[in-house]
Amino acid sequence: MPSNLTQKIEKFFSRFTKKVLKKGSILIDAEETPEEAFYLKKGYVREYALSPQGVELTLHIFAPGSYFPMLAIISKTKNRYFYETITPAELYIIPKEELVNFLKKEPDVVLDLSRRLLLGLDKLILRIENLTNGNAKLKIISALLFLSRHFGEKKGNVAKLNEAFTHRDIASFAGISRETASRELEKLQKEKAISYLRHKITINNIKAFQKMVSSAKE
């Protein structure tokens, strides 16, 4: 994003109330009608759905500079998702009418928002492809690769996640139950495919994981 556009967006959002939240804070509940939008200054937020069986599925991760829930605000459709911080986060809270009025006056901001939404949709489609192919192990591997792209520090063929994710977190990214995720993660640890240091996961062979996911699509 051009720096002048970033400055314009941050200048607008910084006029409103700022809130600092810890990891695991729910910002919006499913079925709740959002009256406010959130601009993410620092940290990460996930958007997730809950199945009738109680299984969580993370649909999207919002990074710093994102604002949400734009689908519910712009299209005025019913919100069906939860929004939760997955790291400590700093956000600005904006009345939705103020945000809509701002967007009406700033076509370059709308164009940037459209680009973000389309990129998010492309990533979601890729994740759905990965989640519908293969067994629980492959789903866990796909989830770990997904997390490594967002939170990983890669050195050669090894990727270390910079954030600590619980089995529940990873289960949500994989679209499986926490119990199943725990079993598969323990198997991967015994196989030395992954390791832990201070509760943070290291993927010991990124290329092997990528090959397994690619083979499942063939």
N, CA, C and O of each residue as an XYZ file, in Angstrom:
872
protein
N       0.843     -1.182      0.000
C       0.000      0.000      0.000
C       0.890      1.247      0.000
O       1.827      1.311      0.795
N       0.631      2.251     -0.870
C       1.425      3.479     -0.866
C       1.403      4.149      0.507
O       0.394      4.112      1.210
N       2.543      4.769      0.883
C       2.654      5.348      2.220
C       1.649      6.464      2.457
O       1.140      6.610      3.568
N       1.349      7.271      1.406
C       0.385      8.357      1.596
C      -1.017      7.822      1.860
O      -1.786      8.431      2.603
N      -1.353      6.680      1.252
C      -2.657      6.062      1.496
C      -2.712      5.499      2.915
O      -3.722      5.631      3.606
N      -1.623      4.875      3.337
C      -1.547      4.360      4.708
C      -1.726      5.486      5.714
O      -2.455      5.344      6.696
N      -1.058      6.601      5.464
C      -1.158      7.749      6.368
C      -2.579      8.292      6.421
O      -3.067      8.665      7.488
N      -3.240      8.335      5.269
C      -4.623      8.827      5.221
C      -5.545      7.938      6.050
O      -6.374      8.428      6.817
N      -5.391      6.625      5.886
C      -6.239      5.673      6.610
C      -5.968      5.747      8.114
O      -6.901      5.793      8.915
N      -4.689      5.759      8.491
C      -4.344      5.801      9.914
C      -4.768      7.121     10.556
O      -5.181      7.142     11.716
N      -4.669      8.213      9.814
C      -5.095      9.512     10.339
C      -6.583      9.502     10.649
O      -7.015     10.042     11.668
N      -7.372      8.882      9.762
C      -8.819      8.812      9.993
C      -9.128      7.962     11.223
O      -9.855      8.406     12.112
N      -8.591      6.758     11.283
C      -8.936      5.843     12.373
C      -8.411      6.315     13.727
O      -9.032      6.047     14.755
N      -7.278      7.015     13.739
C      -6.683      7.437     15.012
C      -7.503      8.507     15.727
O      -7.194      8.862     16.865
N      -8.537      9.022     15.079
C      -9.422     10.003     15.726
C     -10.356      9.345     16.741
O     -10.969     10.022     17.567
N     -10.456      8.022     16.668
C     -11.461      7.326     17.465
C     -10.838      6.609     18.672
O      -9.624      6.631     18.873
N     -11.700      5.981     19.456
C     -11.282      5.325     20.697
C     -10.312      4.176     20.426
O     -10.550      3.338     19.557
N      -9.223      4.153     21.181
C      -8.246      3.064     21.057
C      -8.424      2.091     22.213
O      -8.706      2.490     23.343
N      -8.256      0.814     21.912
C      -8.413     -0.220     22.928
C      -7.258     -1.212     22.815
O      -6.873     -1.601     21.712
N      -6.713     -1.616     23.947
C      -5.658     -2.634     23.988
C      -6.252     -3.889     24.605
O      -6.817     -3.846     25.698
N      -6.120     -5.014     23.896
C      -6.751     -6.260     24.331
C      -5.728     -7.385     24.431
O      -4.724     -7.393     23.719
N      -5.993     -8.324     25.317
C      -5.131     -9.491     25.441
C      -5.562    -10.565     24.440
O      -6.637    -10.482     23.848
N      -4.719    -11.558     24.265
C      -5.039    -12.681     23.388
C      -6.292    -13.397     23.882
O      -6.479    -13.592     25.084
N      -7.157    -13.791     22.927
C      -8.362    -14.532     23.282
C      -9.564    -13.662     23.575
O     -10.580    -14.164     24.057
N      -9.476    -12.358     23.296
C     -10.611    -11.452     23.523
C     -11.578    -11.523     22.342
O     -11.165    -11.394     21.190
N     -12.859    -11.726     22.629
C     -13.884    -11.755     21.584
C     -14.329    -10.328     21.290
O     -14.780     -9.614     22.186
N     -14.200     -9.918     20.039
C     -14.602     -8.576     19.621
C     -16.049     -8.547     19.149
O     -16.799     -7.623     19.462
N     -16.430     -9.575     18.391
C     -17.787     -9.663     17.842
C     -18.249    -11.108     17.957
O     -17.503    -12.032     17.633
N     -19.469    -11.300     18.415
C     -20.074    -12.631     18.482
C     -20.839    -12.925     17.202
O     -21.324    -12.008     16.540
N     -20.948    -14.205     16.853
C     -21.813    -14.607     15.741
C     -23.248    -14.219     16.082
O     -23.657    -14.261     17.243
N     -23.999    -13.843     15.061
C     -25.397    -13.401     15.195
C     -25.513    -11.989     15.773
O     -26.607    -11.426     15.813
N     -24.404    -11.419     16.217
C     -24.443    -10.037     16.722
C     -24.455     -9.067     15.545
O     -23.725     -9.267     14.575
N     -25.271     -8.024     15.617
C     -25.300     -6.999     14.575
C     -24.262     -5.936     14.916
O     -24.457     -5.176     15.865
N     -23.165     -5.863     14.166
C     -22.101     -4.915     14.514
C     -22.550     -3.468     14.295
O     -23.050     -3.116     13.227
N     -22.368     -2.656     15.302
C     -22.649     -1.227     15.196
C     -21.357     -0.434     15.061
O     -21.375      0.779     14.854
N     -20.239     -1.140     15.182
C     -18.931     -0.501     15.117
C     -18.001     -1.318     14.225
O     -18.187     -2.520     14.032
N     -17.001     -0.636     13.692
C     -15.937     -1.303     12.946
C     -14.660     -1.220     13.776
O     -14.548     -0.402     14.690
N     -13.710     -2.073     13.446
C     -12.438     -2.113     14.168
C     -11.289     -1.938     13.176
O     -11.279     -2.552     12.109
N     -10.332     -1.102     13.538
C      -9.106     -0.946     12.766
C      -7.971     -1.526     13.600
O      -7.755     -1.121     14.742
N      -7.253     -2.474     13.019
C      -6.213     -3.201     13.748
C      -4.870     -2.491     13.588
O      -4.266     -2.503     12.516
N      -4.425     -1.880     14.669
C      -3.145     -1.167     14.660
C      -1.984     -2.125     14.909
O      -0.970     -2.076     14.212
N      -2.137     -2.997     15.907
C      -1.100     -3.982     16.235
C      -1.759     -5.310     16.565
O      -2.884     -5.351     17.061
N      -1.044     -6.400     16.284
C      -1.551     -7.727     16.621
C      -2.330     -8.374     15.489
O      -2.346     -7.884     14.360
N      -2.982     -9.500     15.822
C      -3.722    -10.282     14.828
C      -5.078    -10.702     15.387
O      -5.226    -10.971     16.579
N      -6.056    -10.748     14.493
C      -7.428    -11.145     14.842
C      -7.873    -12.215     13.863
O      -7.583    -12.131     12.670
N      -8.574    -13.218     14.364
C      -9.111    -14.244     13.472
C     -10.627    -14.132     13.383
O     -11.302    -13.754     14.340
N     -11.135    -14.470     12.212
C     -12.573    -14.579     11.968
C     -12.880    -16.068     11.858
O     -12.269    -16.765     11.048
N     -13.818    -16.563     12.662
C     -14.078    -17.997     12.617
C     -15.558    -18.310     12.736
O     -16.351    -17.517     13.245
N     -15.903    -19.502     12.246
C     -17.274    -20.012     12.316
C     -17.304    -21.195     13.269
O     -16.277    -21.816     13.540
N     -18.489    -21.497     13.772
C     -18.681    -22.618     14.692
C     -19.726    -23.553     14.100
O     -20.854    -23.141     13.830
N     -19.342    -24.829     13.899
C     -20.264    -25.806     13.313
C     -21.297    -26.243     14.344
O     -21.102    -26.018     15.539
N     -22.400    -26.869     13.904
C     -23.394    -27.394     14.858
C     -22.788    -28.399     15.833
O     -23.308    -28.591     16.932
N     -21.678    -29.047     15.429
C     -21.003    -30.016     16.302
C     -20.019    -29.341     17.265
O     -19.387    -30.007     18.085
N     -19.898    -28.018     17.156
C     -19.010    -27.287     18.051
C     -17.577    -27.191     17.579
O     -16.703    -26.794     18.349
N     -17.309    -27.551     16.314
C     -15.956    -27.468     15.764
C     -15.736    -26.071     15.187
O     -16.542    -25.582     14.395
N     -14.642    -25.440     15.590
C     -14.314    -24.110     15.082
C     -13.563    -24.225     13.758
O     -12.782    -25.154     13.552
N     -13.813    -23.261     12.860
C     -13.066    -23.189     11.606
C     -12.662    -21.742     11.377
O     -13.508    -20.877     11.153
N     -11.363    -21.488     11.436
C     -10.856    -20.146     11.178
C     -10.911    -19.869      9.683
O     -10.388    -20.639      8.878
N     -11.547    -18.764      9.320
C     -11.735    -18.413      7.918
C     -10.705    -17.410      7.432
O     -10.293    -17.441      6.272
N     -10.293    -16.526      8.319
C      -9.386    -15.461      7.881
C      -8.611    -14.923      9.073
O      -9.095    -14.941     10.204
N      -7.402    -14.446      8.804
C      -6.601    -13.763      9.816
C      -6.413    -12.317      9.368
O      -5.972    -12.058      8.248
N      -6.748    -11.391     10.240
C      -6.550     -9.973      9.966
C      -5.221     -9.527     10.557
O      -4.931     -9.768     11.729
N      -4.418     -8.871      9.722
C      -3.101     -8.380     10.118
C      -3.185     -6.875     10.387
O      -4.193     -6.249     10.061
N      -2.140     -6.287     10.978
C      -2.155     -4.840     11.210
C      -2.455     -4.068      9.923
O      -1.935     -4.386      8.854
N      -3.302     -3.050     10.054
C      -3.734     -2.269      8.900
C      -5.079     -2.696      8.358
O      -5.631     -2.041      7.474
N      -5.623     -3.805      8.886
C      -6.930     -4.301      8.432
C      -8.051     -3.625      9.209
O      -7.862     -3.169     10.336
N      -9.234     -3.571      8.574
C     -10.419     -3.126      9.303
C     -11.576     -4.046      8.962
O     -11.677     -4.550      7.844
N     -12.441     -4.258      9.929
C     -13.480     -5.286      9.832
C     -14.607     -4.946     10.801
O     -14.411     -4.111     11.684
N     -15.797     -5.574     10.665
C     -16.258     -6.600      9.713
C     -16.924     -5.945      8.504
O     -18.097     -5.578      8.566
N     -16.192     -5.798      7.424
C     -16.666     -5.004      6.298
C     -17.829     -5.650      5.556
O     -18.681     -4.939      5.022
N     -17.887     -6.982      5.508
C     -19.003     -7.647      4.825
C     -20.324     -7.262      5.475
O     -21.275     -6.893      4.785
N     -20.383     -7.345      6.788
C     -21.623     -7.025      7.501
C     -21.959     -5.544      7.402
O     -23.131     -5.176      7.329
N     -20.936     -4.689      7.400
C     -21.178     -3.246      7.395
C     -21.585     -2.734      6.018
O     -22.534     -1.959      5.900
N     -20.876     -3.160      4.980
C     -21.156     -2.631      3.643
C     -22.368     -3.298      3.005
O     -23.225     -2.623      2.436
N     -22.438     -4.628      3.100
C     -23.549     -5.338      2.448
C     -24.798     -5.403      3.318
O     -25.880     -5.755      2.850
N     -24.625     -5.053      4.606
C     -25.737     -5.086      5.572
C     -26.336     -6.484      5.719
O     -27.519     -6.645      6.015
N     -25.485     -7.488      5.504
C     -25.925     -8.868      5.707
C     -25.753     -9.247      7.172
O     -25.026     -8.587      7.915
N     -26.419    -10.302      7.574
C     -26.351    -10.766      8.956
C     -24.968    -11.341      9.240
O     -24.460    -12.162      8.476
N     -24.371    -10.912     10.326
C     -23.069    -11.447     10.706
C     -23.214    -12.864     11.252
O     -24.045    -13.117     12.123
N     -22.398    -13.791     10.733
C     -22.467    -15.182     11.175
C     -21.159    -15.652     11.819
O     -20.992    -16.840     12.093
N     -20.241    -14.724     12.057
C     -18.906    -15.132     12.473
C     -18.474    -14.490     13.792
O     -18.988    -13.455     14.214
N     -17.502    -15.159     14.421
C     -16.854    -14.635     15.614
C     -15.549    -13.950     15.194
O     -14.907    -14.351     14.223
N     -15.172    -12.917     15.939
C     -13.897    -12.234     15.722
C     -13.161    -12.226     17.060
O     -13.673    -11.729     18.063
N     -11.952    -12.784     17.056
C     -11.206    -12.982     18.299
C      -9.736    -12.631     18.101
O      -9.151    -12.958     17.068
N      -9.142    -11.970     19.081
C      -7.708    -11.687     19.012
C      -6.925    -12.983     19.222
O      -7.229    -13.755     20.131
N      -5.925    -13.218     18.386
C      -5.088    -14.411     18.563
C      -3.693    -14.042     19.063
O      -2.851    -14.912     19.285
N      -3.464    -12.752     19.236
C      -2.277    -12.221     19.906
C      -2.751    -10.998     20.698
O      -3.873    -10.539     20.488
N      -1.932    -10.465     21.595
C      -2.291     -9.159     22.155
C      -2.494     -8.172     21.007
O      -1.762     -8.212     20.018
N      -3.473     -7.297     21.131
C      -3.825     -6.435     20.001
C      -4.162     -5.017     20.451
O      -4.610     -4.779     21.573
N      -3.929     -4.095     19.535
C      -4.279     -2.684     19.739
C      -5.194     -2.287     18.584
O      -4.821     -2.421     17.419
N      -6.395     -1.797     18.906
C      -7.393     -1.500     17.883
C      -8.033     -0.141     18.115
O      -8.069      0.372     19.234
N      -8.541      0.431     17.021
C      -9.392      1.610     17.103
C     -10.826      1.169     16.815
O     -11.063      0.328     15.948
N     -11.776      1.743     17.550
C     -13.188      1.387     17.413
C     -13.925      2.563     16.787
O     -13.870      3.680     17.301
N     -14.623      2.309     15.665
C     -15.225      3.366     14.863
C     -16.709      3.091     14.657
O     -17.065      1.979     14.267
N     -17.590      4.062     14.905
C     -19.003      3.865     14.553
C     -19.117      3.559     13.062
O     -18.465      4.212     12.246
N     -19.929      2.585     12.702
C     -19.956      2.128     11.307
C     -20.392      3.231     10.345
O     -19.933      3.266      9.203
N     -21.278      4.139     10.792
C     -21.717      5.222      9.907
C     -20.556      6.141      9.551
O     -20.463      6.633      8.426
N     -19.671      6.370     10.520
C     -18.494      7.211     10.276
C     -17.587      6.571      9.230
O     -17.059      7.258      8.354
N     -17.409      5.266      9.323
C     -16.553      4.564      8.367
C     -17.166      4.576      6.976
O     -16.464      4.825      5.996
N     -18.457      4.312      6.874
C     -19.130      4.313      5.567
C     -19.031      5.691      4.922
O     -18.761      5.788      3.725
N     -19.241      6.747      5.683
C     -19.141      8.110      5.145
C     -17.726      8.411      4.670
O     -17.537      9.071      3.648
N     -16.732      7.928      5.411
C     -15.334      8.107      5.014
C     -15.060      7.413      3.686
O     -14.421      7.990      2.807
N     -15.535      6.189      3.536
C     -15.304      5.426      2.303
C     -15.980      6.079      1.106
O     -15.448      6.035     -0.003
N     -17.135      6.679      1.312
C     -17.854      7.346      0.215
C     -17.056      8.517     -0.354
O     -17.190      8.861     -1.528
N     -16.234      9.118      0.484
C     -15.466     10.296      0.063
C     -14.074      9.946     -0.456
O     -13.390     10.798     -1.022
N     -13.653      8.692     -0.266
C     -12.267      8.318     -0.569
C     -12.210      7.100     -1.498
O     -12.051      5.976     -1.021
N     -12.335      7.302     -2.814
C     -12.332      6.162     -3.745
C     -11.032      5.364     -3.737
O     -11.048      4.159     -3.991
N      -9.905      6.018     -3.449
C      -8.636      5.277     -3.418
C      -8.596      4.310     -2.234
O      -7.985      3.244     -2.316
N      -9.248      4.688     -1.138
C      -9.329      3.795      0.015
C     -10.247      2.615     -0.296
O      -9.969      1.482      0.097
N     -11.343      2.891     -1.005
C     -12.272      1.820     -1.404
C     -11.569      0.829     -2.330
O     -11.761     -0.381     -2.212
N     -10.754      1.346     -3.252
C     -10.015      0.468     -4.167
C      -9.047     -0.419     -3.391
O      -8.924     -1.610     -3.679
N      -8.367      0.158     -2.413
C      -7.447     -0.629     -1.587
C      -8.206     -1.669     -0.773
O      -7.746     -2.802     -0.631
N      -9.364     -1.295     -0.239
C     -10.188     -2.241      0.516
C     -10.638     -3.391     -0.380
O     -10.629     -4.547      0.043
N     -11.034     -3.078     -1.619
C     -11.454     -4.122     -2.564
C     -10.310     -5.086     -2.845
O     -10.511     -6.299     -2.912
N      -9.110     -4.539     -3.010
C      -7.930     -5.384     -3.239
C      -7.708     -6.324     -2.060
O      -7.435     -7.511     -2.244
N      -7.828     -5.786     -0.846
C      -7.640     -6.598      0.349
C      -8.678     -7.721      0.424
O      -8.353     -8.867      0.736
N      -9.931     -7.369      0.132
C     -10.998     -8.365      0.205
C     -10.789     -9.480     -0.816
O     -11.031    -10.650     -0.517
N     -10.339     -9.120     -2.022
C     -10.114    -10.129     -3.060
C      -8.925    -11.026     -2.712
O      -8.965    -12.233     -2.949
N      -7.875    -10.440     -2.153
C      -6.732    -11.254     -1.719
C      -7.146    -12.206     -0.603
O      -6.725    -13.362     -0.566
N      -7.979    -11.701      0.304
C      -8.479    -12.553      1.381
C      -9.327    -13.690      0.851
O      -9.248    -14.814      1.346
N     -10.145    -13.400     -0.162
C     -10.976    -14.433     -0.776
C     -10.116    -15.489     -1.456
O     -10.404    -16.683     -1.367
N      -9.060    -15.050     -2.133
C      -8.162    -15.993     -2.806
C      -7.498    -16.927     -1.791
O      -7.381    -18.128     -2.032
N      -7.067    -16.374     -0.663
C      -6.445    -17.200      0.384
C      -7.451    -18.171      0.991
O      -7.115    -19.311      1.311
N      -8.697    -17.703      1.145
C      -9.733    -18.569      1.707
C     -10.016    -19.744      0.780
O     -10.164    -20.876      1.242
N     -10.092    -19.485     -0.524
C     -10.338    -20.557     -1.493
C      -9.214    -21.592     -1.441
O      -9.465    -22.796     -1.487
N      -7.969    -21.109     -1.344
C      -6.821    -22.021     -1.253
C      -6.906    -22.866      0.010
O      -6.618    -24.062     -0.023
N      -7.302    -22.250      1.132
C      -7.420    -22.999      2.380
C      -8.525    -24.041      2.289
O      -8.367    -25.159      2.778
N      -9.644    -23.681      1.666
C     -10.741    -24.638      1.516
C     -10.288    -25.835      0.687
O     -10.625    -26.976      1.002
N      -9.523    -25.575     -0.372
C      -8.981    -26.667     -1.196
C      -8.127    -27.595     -0.337
O      -8.238    -28.817     -0.430
N      -7.278    -27.005      0.497
C      -6.396    -27.815      1.342
C      -7.170    -28.603      2.393
O      -6.825    -29.743      2.700
N      -8.220    -27.991      2.943
C      -8.983    -28.643      4.007
C      -9.885    -29.756      3.489
O     -10.226    -30.679      4.229
N     -10.270    -29.670      2.220
C     -11.155    -30.698      1.669
C     -10.369    -31.872      1.087
O     -10.951    -32.890      0.712
N      -9.057    -31.726      1.013
C      -8.215    -32.813      0.510
C      -7.485    -33.475      1.673
O      -6.828    -32.800      2.466
N      -7.603    -34.784      1.771
C      -6.779    -35.494      2.733
C      -7.415    -35.741      4.082
O      -8.545    -35.337      4.357
N      -6.643    -36.421      4.912
C      -7.088    -36.840      6.237
C      -6.716    -35.794      7.285
O      -6.262    -34.699      6.951
N      -6.914    -36.146      8.557
C      -6.647    -35.201      9.642
C      -5.182    -34.753      9.663
O      -4.887    -33.589      9.937
N      -4.274    -35.681      9.373
C      -2.850    -35.332      9.376
C      -2.548    -34.265      8.336
O      -1.837    -33.300      8.618
N      -3.089    -34.437      7.130
C      -2.855    -33.454      6.073
C      -3.485    -32.111      6.417
O      -2.942    -31.059      6.078
N      -4.630    -32.147      7.088
C      -5.272    -30.893      7.490
C      -4.417    -30.150      8.510
O      -4.302    -28.925      8.458
N      -3.820    -30.890      9.434
C      -2.924    -30.277     10.413
C      -1.696    -29.702      9.718
O      -1.269    -28.589     10.027
N      -1.134    -30.449      8.789
C       0.043    -29.979      8.058
C      -0.289    -28.716      7.269
O       0.495    -27.767      7.259
N      -1.451    -28.699      6.606
C      -1.883    -27.505      5.870
C      -2.031    -26.314      6.807
O      -1.649    -25.193      6.471
N      -2.594    -26.571      7.993
C      -2.767    -25.497      8.978
C      -1.416    -24.958      9.447
O      -1.247    -23.748      9.596
N      -0.460    -25.852      9.677
C       0.870    -25.420     10.117
C       1.583    -24.614      9.031
O       2.272    -23.639      9.332
N       1.420    -25.016      7.780
C       2.005    -24.246      6.677
C       1.367    -22.867      6.590
O       2.046    -21.866      6.360
N       0.047    -22.830      6.779
C      -0.683    -21.560      6.779
C      -0.157    -20.638      7.883
O       0.081    -19.454      7.644
N       0.020    -21.174      9.073
C       0.526    -20.383     10.196
C       1.971    -19.946      9.971
O       2.367    -18.854     10.377
N       2.752    -20.802      9.323
C       4.156    -20.445      9.075
C       4.264    -19.261      8.118
O       5.193    -18.459      8.216
N       3.301    -19.154      7.186
C       3.320    -18.021      6.256
C       2.991    -16.716      6.976
O       3.517    -15.662      6.619
N       2.128    -16.780      7.983
C       1.719    -15.575      8.698
C       2.622    -15.242      9.887
O       2.881    -14.073     10.173
N       3.095    -16.277     10.572
C       3.794    -16.061     11.838
C       5.160    -16.722     11.886
O       5.788    -16.756     12.944
N       5.634    -17.250     10.762
C       6.865    -18.020     10.771
C       8.112    -17.219     10.461
O       8.083    -16.227      9.732
N       9.197    -17.678     11.034
C      10.526    -17.159     10.718
C      11.284    -18.303     10.056
O      11.652    -19.282     10.706
N      11.511    -18.163      8.750
C      12.072    -19.272      7.980
C      13.583    -19.130      7.836
O      14.100    -18.067      7.493
N      14.278    -20.241      8.110
C      15.717    -20.320      7.894
C      15.994    -21.623      7.170
O      15.885    -22.704      7.749
N      16.356    -21.512      5.892
C      16.561    -22.711      5.097
C      15.269    -23.486      4.956
O      14.279    -22.968      4.439
N      15.276    -24.717      5.411
C      14.104    -25.595      5.285
C      13.323    -25.708      6.598
O      12.453    -26.566      6.747
N      13.652    -24.828      7.540
C      13.024    -24.860      8.869
C      12.233    -23.574      9.087
O      12.679    -22.490      8.711
N      11.057    -23.705      9.697
C      10.240    -22.527     10.010
C       9.839    -22.557     11.476
O       9.270    -23.539     11.952
N      10.136    -21.480     12.185
C       9.758    -21.357     13.594
C       8.600    -20.380     13.711
O       8.676    -19.260     13.206
N       7.523    -20.799     14.377
C       6.393    -19.908     14.602
C       6.738    -18.935     15.726
O       7.214    -19.339     16.787
N       6.496    -17.664     15.482
C       6.842    -16.637     16.462
C       5.791    -16.455     17.551
O       6.019    -15.742     18.528
N       4.647    -17.099     17.380
C       3.584    -17.037     18.380
C       3.309    -18.444     18.902
O       3.510    -19.433     18.197
N       2.850    -18.518     20.143
C       2.481    -19.811     20.735
C       1.018    -20.098     20.430
O       0.137    -19.317     20.791
N       0.765    -21.214     19.768
C      -0.601    -21.606     19.422
C      -0.976    -22.875     20.176
O      -0.215    -23.842     20.204
N      -2.158    -22.862     20.786
C      -2.649    -24.036     21.508
C      -3.178    -25.069     20.523
O      -3.335    -24.783     19.336
N      -3.452    -26.271     21.021
C      -4.058    -27.301     20.174
C      -5.428    -26.848     19.683
O      -5.828    -27.163     18.562
N      -6.145    -26.107     20.527
C      -7.446    -25.571     20.108
C      -7.282    -24.600     18.940
O      -8.068    -24.628     17.993
N      -6.259    -23.738     19.007
C      -6.000    -22.793     17.913
C      -5.752    -23.537     16.610
O      -6.346    -23.224     15.579
N      -4.868    -24.526     16.670
C      -4.489    -25.251     15.454
C      -5.659    -26.069     14.929
O      -5.847    -26.182     13.718
N      -6.448    -26.641     15.835
C      -7.648    -27.374     15.412
C      -8.579    -26.468     14.631
O      -9.175    -26.892     13.641
N      -8.709    -25.222     15.069
C      -9.578    -24.264     14.387
C      -9.067    -23.945     12.990
O      -9.859    -23.814     12.057
N      -7.759    -23.820     12.837
C      -7.194    -23.563     11.514
C      -7.340    -24.781     10.607
O      -7.434    -24.645      9.387
N      -7.359    -25.970     11.206
C      -7.465    -27.208     10.421
C      -8.908    -27.640     10.190
O      -9.171    -28.476      9.325
N      -9.840    -27.083     10.951
C     -11.246    -27.459     10.799
C     -11.562    -28.837     11.356
O     -12.415    -29.547     10.823
N     -10.867    -29.218     12.439
C     -11.109    -30.514     13.086
C     -11.259    -30.288     14.592
O     -11.042    -29.179     15.078
N     -11.628    -31.334     15.326
C     -11.805    -31.191     16.772
C     -10.453    -31.036     17.466
O      -9.417    -31.422     16.927
N     -10.483    -30.464     18.672
C      -9.246    -30.276     19.424
C      -8.599    -31.619     19.758
O      -7.376    -31.749     19.717
N      -9.423    -32.619     20.088
C      -8.891    -33.933     20.439
C      -8.130    -34.556     19.267
O      -7.049    -35.120     19.438
N      -8.716    -34.440     18.076
C      -8.055    -34.980     16.878
C      -6.766    -34.226     16.593
O      -5.748    -34.830     16.254
N      -6.809    -32.910     16.732
C      -5.609    -32.101     16.503
C      -4.495    -32.490     17.471
O      -3.333    -32.580     17.076
N      -4.841    -32.717     18.723
C      -3.841    -33.096     19.728
C      -3.161    -34.408     19.353
O      -1.941    -34.536     19.458
N      -3.960    -35.386     18.914
C      -3.387    -36.686     18.517
C      -2.436    -36.530     17.339
O      -1.341    -37.091     17.342
N      -2.851    -35.769     16.333
C      -2.021    -35.624     15.134
C      -0.746    -34.833     15.425
O       0.314    -35.149     14.885
N      -0.840    -33.823     16.261
C       0.351    -33.048     16.625
C       1.339    -33.896     17.413
O       2.549    -33.778     17.223
N       0.832    -34.748     18.293
C       1.706    -35.653     19.051
C       2.414    -36.633     18.118
O       3.591    -36.938     18.310
N       1.693    -37.127     17.103
C       2.308    -38.030     16.119
C       3.418    -37.313     15.354
O       4.499    -37.869     15.160
N       3.153    -36.078     14.920
C       4.157    -35.322     14.175
C       5.382    -35.038     15.040
O       6.509    -35.017     14.545
N       5.156    -34.822     16.327
C       6.276    -34.589     17.239
C       7.110    -35.863     17.409
O       8.339    -35.799     17.433
N       6.449    -37.012     17.526
C       7.162    -38.284     17.649
C       7.952    -38.599     16.382
O       9.022    -39.204     16.443
N       7.413    -38.181     15.229
C       8.102    -38.384     13.952
C       9.224    -37.368     13.743
O       9.956    -37.432     12.756
N       9.351    -36.423     14.693
C      10.341    -35.340     14.617
C      10.089    -34.407     13.434
O      10.995    -33.712     12.975
N       8.847    -34.402     12.949
C       8.475    -33.468     11.884
C       8.297    -32.059     12.447
O       8.518    -31.064     11.757
N       7.888    -31.997     13.725
C       7.784    -30.717     14.421
C       8.436    -30.848     15.792
O       8.630    -31.953     16.301
N       8.770    -29.708     16.377
C       9.296    -29.692     17.745
C       8.776    -28.439     18.436
O       8.264    -27.523     17.792
N       8.917    -28.415     19.754
C       8.428    -27.291     20.550
C       9.569    -26.650     21.330
O      10.463    -27.333     21.829
N       9.520    -25.327     21.422
C      10.431    -24.583     22.282
C       9.637    -23.446     22.905
O       9.180    -22.542     22.205
N       9.475    -23.495     24.223
C       8.670    -22.505     24.956
C       7.263    -22.399     24.358
O       6.739    -21.305     24.151
N       6.681    -23.542     24.093
C       5.310    -23.664     23.588
C       5.142    -23.182     22.137
O       4.022    -23.112     21.631
N       6.250    -22.853     21.478
C       6.178    -22.415     20.083
C       6.639    -23.553     19.176
O       7.616    -24.241     19.470
N       5.923    -23.736     18.074
C       6.187    -24.868     17.181
C       7.261    -24.522     16.156
O       7.298    -23.414     15.622
N       8.124    -25.484     15.896
C       9.080    -25.403     14.795
C       8.764    -26.511     13.801
O       8.650    -27.678     14.176
N       8.623    -26.144     12.540
C       8.449    -27.133     11.466
C       9.845    -27.478     10.971
O      10.561    -26.610     10.472
N      10.232    -28.730     11.104
C      11.621    -29.107     10.845
C      11.934    -29.400      9.382
O      13.100    -29.503      9.003
N      10.893    -29.534      8.560
C      11.120    -29.797      7.138
C       9.951    -29.231      6.335
O       8.989    -29.938      6.033
N      10.049    -27.959      5.999
C       8.973    -27.274      5.271
C       8.701    -27.940      3.927
O       7.544    -28.140      3.558
N       9.751    -28.281      3.199
C       9.576    -28.855      1.858
C       8.825    -30.179      1.906
O       8.013    -30.467      1.027
N       9.092    -30.981      2.925
C       8.388    -32.263      3.061
C       6.901    -32.031      3.280
O       6.073    -32.732      2.698
N       6.554    -31.058      4.112
C       5.146    -30.723      4.344
C       4.486    -30.237      3.055
O       3.379    -30.654      2.716
N       5.179    -29.354      2.345
C       4.624    -28.815      1.097
C       4.404    -29.921      0.064
O       3.412    -29.911     -0.664
N       5.335    -30.869      0.007
C       5.214    -31.983     -0.938
C       4.016    -32.857     -0.598
O       3.310    -33.314     -1.497
N       3.780    -33.095      0.686
C       2.645    -33.916      1.108
C       1.320    -33.262      0.727
O       0.399    -33.938      0.269
N       1.225    -31.953      0.916
C      -0.005    -31.231      0.572
C      -0.214    -31.230     -0.936
O      -1.334    -31.431     -1.407
N       0.858    -31.006     -1.699
C       0.754    -30.998     -3.167
C       0.355    -32.364     -3.704
O      -0.457    -32.454     -4.625
N       0.916    -33.424     -3.139
C       0.602    -34.786     -3.593
C      -0.858    -35.128     -3.356
O      -1.456    -35.867     -4.138
N      -1.439    -34.598     -2.288
C      -2.839    -34.891     -1.961
C      -3.794    -34.284     -2.975
O      -4.927    -34.745     -3.115
N      -3.343    -33.243     -3.693
C      -4.201    -32.573     -4.675
C      -4.174    -33.266     -6.030
O      -5.031    -33.018     -6.878
N      -3.182    -34.138     -6.232
C      -3.015    -34.773     -7.547
C      -3.999    -35.920     -7.756
O      -3.989    -36.557     -8.810
